[in-house]
Amino acid sequence: MKKQRIAIYGKGGIGKTTISVNLALTLAKEGYKVLLVGCDPKQDTARLLLQERLPTIVECYDGLQSGRIPIERVCARVRENITCCEAGGPKPGVGCAGRGVLIALDLLSQRGILSQADVVLYDVLGDVVCGGFATPVTRGFTDRIYVVTSGEQASLLAANNILSGMNSVGGKTGGLIFNARGFEGEETYVRRFASLTGVPIVGVMPYSQRIKTEELNRRAICEADGAVLEEQAMRALANEVLNGTPCQPRALTPDGLYDMIAQIGRERHDR
């Protein structure tokens, strides 16, 4: 299999980390060597896989460069076939977090860490309004991006911004991942958005209260007993991601997106 470098984007709080971690676990169980890179200054990608905080590349950078800190300190083998690291960044309100992502990815590349994995997964904060968070794309560290969205208005707005941003920076979009919130008619909004933008839905994560409960106890749903539906959804998503092909998104204008949402509302009211 050709090595894959995949970035997961989406609105803050939409479930990027949940998707990224469980996708990594699913791929690892299938025998792939996975590198999971947290590109969020909250440093929360590794929290579902470790009981202790993982030091970030940015905070350990000087020691890593001098050889005083071994690379294994920040690139931890968290499960069989999974290595995880956190890029880190500045304190809240100070500096550019995107710069932290660039520093981390450059170091991982220089040390040959990126090339050792069959699949590299980047868990990236928010949308690409801040160019720093487009670093995995603009610096050639990723092959495709996938956008996590629900049917909520704010989530669709962020997804649309990401698609527009990827068109601007030459990013290759693989598809949408529908992470359901469970409200009536939600799927209609996501499927209409997918149709209008020309971006396929490559995976559907059903609404699951259990995911939230498990994560409060720092457990990933794919490691919980009896999570059959969630595991099936992740296996289907893993297959689509590994075999995905890029599409050319047609991002909507803000007015176009609001019109879409209003039109669906009218259609539902008229039924």
Summary of the structure (lengths in Angstrom):
residues: 271
radius of gyration: 18.3
end to end distance: 48.5
largest distance: 67.6
contacts: 938
relative contact order: 0.17
helix: 46%
strand: 17%
